[in-house]
Amino acid sequence: MFYQPFNELFPEIAEKETRVLISMDHPDLPPDEYALIESYCNEPGCDCRRVFLNVASSRRQKIEAVITFGWENEDFYSEWLGFDDPNVLEELKGPALNTGSPQTELAPALLREVTQILQIDRGYVERLKRHYRLFKDAVDNEGIESEEENSSPRQKIGRNEPCPCGSGKKYKHCCGK
């Protein structure tokens, strides 16, 4: 299982919808802009319902923290995994620092800030879910096409049809630019 940046498959959407945390007078974070760069599992058929948020510092030009976020409940992740270790489920179901990724000294403070954003801004959580679905649909469709050796052509999206990204705009005014 590999987590791939959302912007590699959907650069236009990512450019418009990547969340940025701005710190000016925070006691635990230096003044900076921190981009929350989304990555999703690119394994076809996997339905983990999680995102990895790579928190990138604008000034220091590096990833300061890798935060995982799963929006489903413990029952979902227990069934998905096939076991119910409470420590593992706790990390899967909510925001947590990814134990397998390097973290800087700013990671705990960034986790607290991102946790607060996820609790307060339900629209952001819904956007993450929408990005997950777009990403997984693209990954799963790519796997199907390679298995079928591209035997069926992709359906063309009309310029005046709703954009498949879910923005509600016409394709020509959104991702079709």
Helices and strands as residue ranges (DSSP letters): E 3-5, H 6-9, H 11-17, E 19-23, E 32-41, E 50-57, E 62-70, H 74-81, H 86-93, E 96-97, H 107-120, H 122-147, G 171-173
